[in-house]
């Protein structure tokens, strides 16, 4: 029975009457679940793009603030007069870059509070089915109760008919899609953490400038600007660290999920069991209940289902590689942030000395905080880089097109970069 509206109760009732049965079920839930998972992955990819745009906007802001501070320092030290010809362009360029950076950052800030679900259920190799609860809010994924006899069927893969095999493979692809969606959620949280760390670095730059100006120049009308820079920088750093805490938890979970897969059983242990686990060999090897004249068509569709499952498994491997590299990038962001904080503290300590006990304590706290972040970052980088080197898809040859706009696209040449020849 085929229907385009399986959720319509009137359609379901009509089918019950036609077939004279009490209960019916459709084979569409798995396809629907995979569609919902694909939509969630697309949403997370959109979030990561906005976070990348926000980090670029923060770089604009830092550059603009540098221009503004240089212009104000010239105005503060040299005054206006003829120097205004230099100060005005610097100030205008800095304001334009800062405003443009805020425009780029606002979309990322708007989605900062949106929930990102990286949870996943435990795969059961087709003994139960992944389902979606479409209640209020985003869909919640859970598993049905175990189907009686499914474990025995799955263990005897060589005896299954092509239809049975395709059903199990469809369930396996759904489990793989859920795993990729979970990894995409972890990568999204890591992107949010990197954006928060970029926000922290911007705040540290503000606060460091404010502290330096406050201690360098005597009190006066400009002191309000110095204090404002310190307060704004402190607030920005605090918000950035709030993002960092959530990303740190997700990063550890994502790295753990990548490492757990290495020791877990995969579907290929069931599809291609070891020889001593098989029930027979050669002519005594059992086969599925398929007649000879049915082999071409039936095995063609089953082979395509198996190929789709292989491709889905490869996408999962590449998703784990991307997650490991995202963890490494986030660790590098920790190191950069720690270097920024420690450098500001050390620079202030070296320049102004230890004459003031209070400011010396602030400088010491900044240095220690920066060193702690650097150490934490290397704790992320080392295992993630080890995983990246052990996985495939990282060192393959890469072919790039060399455009020649005086010729049609089909006539453009290519250049091949091979890792072994590099």
C-alpha positions in Angstrom: 0.0 0.0 0.0 1.4 3.4 -1.1 0.2 6.7 0.3 1.5 10.3 0.1 -0.2 11.2 3.4 0.7 8.5 5.9 -0.1 10.9 8.9 -3.7 11.5 7.8 -6.0 9.6 10.1 -8.7 9.3 7.4 -6.2 7.6 5.1 -5.1 5.2 7.8 -8.7 4.3 8.6 -9.5 3.7 4.9 -6.4 1.4 4.6 -7.5 -0.6 7.8 -10.9 -1.2 6.3 -9.6 -2.1 2.9 -7.0 -4.6 4.3 -9.3 -5.8 7.2 -6.5 -5.3 9.7 -6.5 -3.6 13.2 -3.0 -1.9 13.1 -0.9 -0.6 10.3 2.5 1.0 10.0 4.3 2.8 7.2 8.0 2.6 6.1 8.3 6.4 5.9 9.4 7.2 9.5 13.0 6.4 8.7 13.0 8.7 5.7 11.2 11.4 7.7 13.8 11.1 10.5 16.7 11.4 8.1 15.1 14.5 6.6 14.7 16.0 10.0 18.3 15.2 10.8 19.4 16.7 7.5 17.5 19.9 8.3 19.1 20.1 11.7 22.6 19.7 10.2 21.8 22.4 7.6 20.6 24.7 10.4 23.8 24.1 12.4 25.9 24.8 9.2 24.1 28.1 8.9 24.9 28.9 12.6 28.6 28.1 12.0 28.7 30.4 9.0 27.2 33.2 11.0 29.7 32.6 13.8 32.5 32.8 11.3 31.1 36.0 10.0 30.8 37.3 13.6 34.5 36.5 14.2 35.5 38.4 11.1 33.4 41.3 12.4 35.2 41.2 15.7 38.5 41.4 13.7 37.1 44.5 12.0 36.2 46.0 15.4 39.7 45.3 16.8 41.3 46.9 13.8 39.0 49.9 13.9 39.6 50.4 17.7 43.4 50.4 16.9 42.9 53.2 14.4 40.7 55.1 16.8 43.1 54.8 19.7 46.1 55.9 17.6 44.1 59.0 16.4 43.1 59.8 20.0 46.7 59.4 21.2 47.9 61.8 18.6 45.2 64.2 19.6 46.0 63.8 23.3 49.8 64.2 22.9 50.2 66.5 19.9 46.9 68.4 20.0 44.9 69.4 16.9 46.3 72.0 14.6 48.0 70.7 11.5 48.1 67.2 13.0 44.3 67.1 12.5 45.0 66.2 8.8 46.4 62.9 10.1 44.2 62.4 13.1 40.8 62.9 11.3 41.3 60.2 8.6 42.5 57.7 11.2 39.6 58.4 13.4 37.1 58.2 10.5 38.6 55.0 9.2 38.5 53.5 12.7 34.8 54.4 13.2 33.8 53.0 9.8 35.6 49.7 10.5 34.2 49.5 14.0 30.6 50.1 12.9 31.0 47.7 10.0 32.3 45.1 12.4 29.3 45.5 14.7 27.0 45.0 11.7 28.8 41.7 10.9 28.8 40.6 14.6 25.1 41.3 15.4 23.7 38.2 13.5 26.1 35.9 15.4 25.1 37.5 18.7 21.4 37.1 17.9 21.8 33.3 17.6 24.1 32.9 20.6 21.3 31.8 22.8 19.6 29.4 20.5 19.8 25.8 21.7 22.1 23.4 19.9 21.4 19.8 20.6 24.4 17.4 20.3 22.8 14.5 22.2 22.4 11.1 20.4 20.9 7.8 21.2 22.9 4.5 21.3 22.7 2.6 17.9 21.2 -0.9 18.2 22.0 -2.2 14.6 18.4 -2.3 13.6 16.9 -4.1 16.6 14.9 -0.9 17.3 14.1 2.1 15.2 15.0 5.8 15.6 11.9 7.9 15.8 11.1 11.6 16.0 8.6 13.2 18.4 7.2 16.2 16.6 5.6 17.9 19.6 6.0 21.5 20.6 9.4 22.9 19.8 12.2 21.2 17.9 11.8 17.5 17.2 13.1 15.1 19.8 14.7 11.9 18.7 14.2 8.6 20.6 14.1 4.9 19.9 11.2 2.5 19.8 11.2 -0.7 21.8 13.2 -3.6 20.5 11.5 -5.5 17.8 11.1 -9.2 18.8 13.4 -11.5 16.9 15.3 -8.7 15.2 18.6 -9.5 16.9 18.5 -13.1 15.7 17.7 -11.9 12.1 20.6 -9.4 12.1 23.1 -12.0 13.4 22.2 -14.2 10.4 23.0 -11.6 7.7 23.9 -14.2 5.1 20.5 -15.8 5.3 18.5 -12.6 5.0 16.5 -11.8 1.9 17.4 -8.7 -0.1 14.3 -6.9 1.3 15.3 -7.7 4.8 18.9 -6.5 4.1 17.6 -3.2 2.7 15.5 -2.6 5.8 18.4 -3.1 8.1 20.7 -0.9 5.9 18.1 1.8 5.9 18.1 1.7 9.7 21.9 1.8 9.7 21.9 4.9 7.5 19.5 6.6 9.9 21.8 5.8 12.8 24.8 7.2 10.9 22.8 10.3 10.1 22.1 10.8 13.8 25.8 10.4 14.6 26.7 13.0 12.0 24.1 15.4 13.3 25.4 15.0 16.9 29.0 15.7 15.6 27.6 18.8 13.7 26.1 20.0 17.0 29.5 19.6 18.8 31.2 21.6 15.9 28.6 24.3 16.2 29.2 24.7 19.9 32.9 24.8 19.3 32.4 27.5 16.7 30.4 29.5 19.2 33.2 29.0 21.8 35.7 30.3 19.2 33.5 33.3 18.6 33.4 33.9 22.4 37.1 33.7 22.6 37.5 36.2 19.8 35.1 38.4 21.8 37.3 37.9 24.8 40.4 38.9 22.9 38.7 42.1 21.7 37.7 42.9 25.3 41.3 42.3 26.5 42.5 44.7 23.9 40.0 47.3 25.1 40.9 46.8 28.8 44.7 46.7 28.2 44.5 50.0 26.3 42.4 51.6 29.0 44.7 50.5 31.8 47.8 51.7 29.9 46.3 55.1 29.1 45.0 55.5 32.7 48.4 54.8 34.2 50.4 56.7 31.7 48.6 60.1 31.7 47.5 62.2 34.6 43.9 62.4 35.6 41.8 64.8 33.6 38.9 64.9 31.1 40.4 62.0 29.1 40.2 59.7 32.2 36.6 59.1 31.5 37.6 57.5 28.1 40.2 55.4 29.8 37.7 54.1 32.4 35.1 53.4 29.8 37.6 51.3 27.8 38.4 49.3 30.9 34.7 48.7 31.8 33.7 47.8 28.2 36.7 45.5 27.8 35.9 43.7 31.1 32.3 43.2 30.1 33.3 41.8 26.7 35.8 39.5 28.3 33.3 38.2 30.8 30.7 37.5 28.1 33.3 35.7 25.9 34.3 33.5 28.8 30.6 32.6 29.3 30.6 31.2 25.7 33.9 29.5 26.3 32.6 27.4 29.2 29.8 25.8 27.1 32.1 25.2 24.2 34.7 23.5 26.5 32.2 21.0 27.7 31.0 20.2 24.2 34.6 20.0 22.9 35.5 17.3 25.4 32.3 15.4 24.6 32.9 15.7 20.9 36.5 14.4 21.2 35.3 11.6 23.4 32.6 10.6 20.9 35.2 10.5 18.1 37.5 8.3 20.1 34.8 5.9 21.3 33.9 4.9 17.7 37.3 3.4 17.2 36.7 0.6 19.7 33.0 0.1 19.0 31.5 -2.6 16.8 30.4 -1.3 13.3 27.8 -2.6 10.9 30.5 -4.1 8.8 31.2 -6.6 11.6 27.7 -7.9 10.9 27.7 -7.6 7.1 31.1 -9.2 6.7 31.6 -11.4 9.8 34.9 -13.1 10.5 35.3 -16.4 8.8 35.2 -18.4 12.1 31.8 -16.8 12.9 30.2 -17.9 9.6 27.8 -20.8 9.6 29.3 -22.4 6.5 31.8 -22.0 3.7 31.9 -22.9 0.0 28.9 -24.9 -1.2 27.7 -25.4 2.4 27.5 -21.6 2.9 23.8 -20.6 3.3 22.2 -18.1 1.0 19.2 -15.9 1.0 15.8 -17.3 -0.2 16.1 -15.8 -3.8 15.5 -17.7 -7.0 18.0 -17.6 -9.8 15.8 -15.6 -12.2 15.2 -13.0 -9.5 18.9 -12.3 -8.8 19.7 -9.4 -11.3 16.9 -7.0 -10.3 16.8 -7.8 -6.6 20.5 -7.7 -6.1 20.9 -4.5 -8.1 18.7 -2.6 -5.7 20.2 -4.2 -2.7 23.7 -3.4 -4.0 22.7 0.2 -4.4 21.4 0.3 -0.8 24.7 -1.2 0.3 26.6 1.4 -1.7 24.6 4.2 -0.1 25.4 2.8 3.3 29.1 2.7 2.4 28.9 6.4 1.3 27.1 7.3 4.5 29.8 5.6 6.6 32.4 7.5 4.7 30.6 10.7 5.4 30.6 9.7 9.1 34.4 9.2 9.0 34.9 12.6 7.4 32.5 14.2 10.0 34.7 12.7 12.8 37.8 14.1 11.1 36.2 17.6 10.9 35.2 17.3 14.5 38.7 16.5 15.5 40.1 19.4 13.5 37.4 21.7 15.0 38.6 20.6 18.5 42.2 21.4 17.4 41.2 24.8 16.1 39.3 25.6 19.3 42.4 24.6 21.3 44.5 27.0 19.1 41.9 29.7 19.9 42.5 29.0 23.6 46.2 29.4 23.0 45.8 32.7 21.1 43.5 34.0 23.8 45.9 33.0 26.5 48.8 34.6 24.7 46.8 37.8 24.4 45.9 37.9 28.1 49.4 37.0 29.3 51.0 39.4 26.8 48.9 42.3 28.0 49.6 41.5 31.7 53.3 41.0 31.0 53.6 44.2 28.9 51.9 46.3 31.6 54.1 44.7 34.3 57.3 45.3 32.4 56.4 48.9 31.3 55.0 50.2 34.6 57.0 48.0 37.0 55.8 46.9 40.5 55.5 50.3 42.1 51.7 49.8 42.6 50.8 46.6 44.5 47.2 46.6 43.3 48.1 47.0 39.6 50.9 44.4 40.0 48.3 41.9 41.4 46.0 42.6 38.4 48.9 42.0 36.0 49.9 38.8 37.8 46.3 37.5 37.6 46.2 38.2 33.8 49.5 36.4 33.3 48.4 33.3 35.2 45.0 33.3 33.5 46.7 33.4 30.1 49.1 30.6 31.0 46.2 28.4 32.2 44.4 29.0 28.9 47.5 28.1 26.9 47.9 24.9 28.8 44.3 24.0 28.4 44.5 24.7 24.7 47.5 22.3 24.2 45.5 19.7 26.1 43.0 19.9 23.2 45.4 20.3 20.4 47.6 17.2 21.0 44.9 14.5 21.1 42.9 16.1 18.3 46.0 16.3 16.0 46.8 12.7 16.8 43.3 11.6 15.7 43.5 13.8 12.6 46.8 12.1 11.5 45.4 8.6 12.1 42.2 9.2 10.1 42.1 9.1 6.2 40.9 11.9 4.0 43.6 14.3 5.3 46.5 13.7 3.0 44.9 12.9 -0.4 45.9 14.5 -3.6 44.1 17.8 -4.5 43.4 19.0 -8.0 42.8 22.8 -8.5 41.6 24.5 -11.6 43.9 27.2 -13.1 41.5 29.8 -14.6 42.3 31.4 -17.9 39.5 34.0 -18.5 40.6 34.3 -22.2 39.4 30.7 -22.8 36.1 28.8 -22.1 35.8 27.1 -18.8 36.2 23.6 -20.4 39.7 24.7 -21.7 41.1 25.7 -18.4 44.1 23.7 -17.1 44.5 22.0 -13.8 47.3 21.5 -11.3 47.7 18.5 -9.0 49.1 18.7 -5.5 50.1 15.3 -4.2 51.1 14.9 -0.5 53.7 12.2 -1.3 55.5 14.4 -3.8 55.4 17.6 -1.7 
